[in-house]
Amino acid sequence: MTVYIDPPNWPGHGRMWSHLVSDVSYAELHLFAEGLGVPRRGFERDHYDLPSHRYADAVLAGAVEVSSREVVRLLHGAGLRRRKRGVPR
């Protein structure tokens, strides 16, 4: 099982956030997130939003550190990218 995480560069709700993704399946991603104790409500379309204070936990559990661009590339390559509705391509 390999999941990937980008640096916590995304602001929201007074915190910085990372994206946790799989390049295989959502089932793999859900299983990994469950192992970290991340609630399912943290899943958004094709990734989990993970607060910066959980970044090291994810890496210690085996998440591979990649850039934000690499996260998007991995999702596209796996056919798992789900865009927000109303966002032009």
Backbone hydrogen bonds, N-H to C=O, Kabsch-Sander energy under -0.5 kcal/mol:
donor,donor_aa,acceptor,acceptor_aa,energy
4,Y,21,V,-2.9
5,I,64,V,-2.5
6,D,19,H,-1.5
9,N,7,P,-2.3
9,N,17,W,-0.6
10,W,17,W,-1.9
12,G,15,R,-2.2
15,R,12,G,-1.6
17,W,10,W,-2.1
18,S,50,L,-2.9
20,L,48,Y,-2.5
21,V,4,Y,-2.5
21,V,19,H,-0.5
23,D,2,T,-0.7
29,L,25,S,-1.6
30,H,26,Y,-3.1
31,L,27,A,-2.2
32,F,28,E,-2.2
33,A,29,L,-2.7
34,E,30,H,-2.6
35,G,31,L,-1.9
36,L,32,F,-1.3
37,G,33,A,-0.7
37,G,34,E,-1.1
38,V,33,A,-2.6
42,G,39,P,-2.3
43,F,40,R,-2.3
44,E,47,H,-3.7
46,D,44,E,-3.0
47,H,44,E,-1.1
48,Y,20,L,-2.2
49,D,42,G,-2.6
50,L,18,S,-2.4
50,L,48,Y,-0.6
52,S,16,M,-2.5
54,R,51,P,-2.5
55,Y,52,S,-1.3
58,A,54,R,-2.1
59,V,55,Y,-2.1
60,L,56,A,-2.7
61,A,57,D,-1.7
62,G,59,V,-1.4
63,A,58,A,-2.7
64,V,3,V,-2.8
66,V,5,I,-2.5
71,V,67,S,-1.8
72,V,68,S,-1.7
73,R,69,R,-2.4
74,L,70,E,-2.9
75,L,71,V,-2.2
76,H,72,V,-2.5
77,G,73,R,-2.8
78,A,74,L,-1.8
79,G,75,L,-0.6
79,G,76,H,-1.3
80,L,75,L,-2.5
81,R,75,L,-0.9
83,R,81,R,-0.5
87,V,84,K,-1.5
